[in-house]
Amino acid sequence: MTVEDVARKMLELKILPRFMMLVFTGVYIYCILWFTGLSVEETTAERAALISVVTGAATGSLAVWLNSEKH
C-alpha cells in the first residue's frame, strides 16, 4: 500500500474533518463547563460574549459539516 493509497483512503473516509469536529466539540464542552462553573461575581459581559461567540461558531461549524456530509 503506497502513501497515495493511504491519502486517498483518508480523503474517502473524511477522517480529518471528523477529527476536527470531535476536537472542536470537546473544546466547546470545556468552555461551557468553565462558564457554568463561574460564580455570579466572576461572570462578566466579556465572558458571556465569549461563550456566545464560541456557541455561534460551534453551531455554524456543525451546520456546514452536516451539510457537507450529505454530498
C-alpha positions in Angstrom: 0.0 0.0 0.0 1.5 3.3 -1.1 1.3 6.7 0.6 -1.1 7.8 -2.2 -3.4 4.9 -1.4 -3.4 5.8 2.3 -4.1 9.5 1.5 -6.9 8.6 -0.9 -8.5 6.3 1.8 -8.2 9.1 4.4 -10.0 11.5 2.0 -12.6 8.9 1.2 -13.4 8.3 4.9 -13.2 12.1 5.7 -11.0 11.4 8.8 -9.6 14.9 9.2 -12.9 16.8 9.2 -14.4 14.3 11.6 -11.4 14.5 13.9 -11.6 18.3 13.8 -15.3 18.3 14.7 -14.5 15.9 17.6 -11.8 18.3 18.9 -14.0 21.4 18.4 -16.8 19.7 20.3 -14.5 18.9 23.2 -13.3 22.4 23.4 -16.9 23.7 23.2 -17.9 21.5 26.1 -14.9 22.6 28.1 -15.8 26.3 27.5 -19.4 25.7 28.6 -18.3 23.8 31.8 -15.8 26.6 32.6 -18.5 29.3 32.2 -21.1 27.5 34.2 -18.6 27.0 37.0 -18.1 30.7 37.4 -19.8 32.5 40.3 -22.1 35.4 39.8 -19.4 37.8 40.7 -17.0 36.3 38.2 -19.4 36.4 35.3 -18.9 39.5 33.2 -20.3 40.7 29.9 -17.0 39.9 28.2 -17.1 36.3 29.3 -20.7 35.9 28.3 -19.8 37.4 24.9 -17.0 34.8 24.5 -19.4 32.0 25.2 -21.9 33.5 22.7 -19.2 33.6 20.0 -18.0 30.1 20.7 -21.6 28.8 20.6 -22.2 30.6 17.3 -19.0 29.1 15.9 -20.0 25.6 17.0 -23.4 25.9 15.5 -22.1 27.2 12.2 -19.4 24.6 12.1 -21.8 21.8 12.8 -24.3 23.1 10.1 -21.5 23.3 7.5 -20.2 19.8 8.4 -23.6 18.2 8.4 -24.4 19.8 5.0 -21.1 18.6 3.5 -21.8 15.0 4.8 -24.9 14.8 2.6 -22.9 15.0 -0.6 
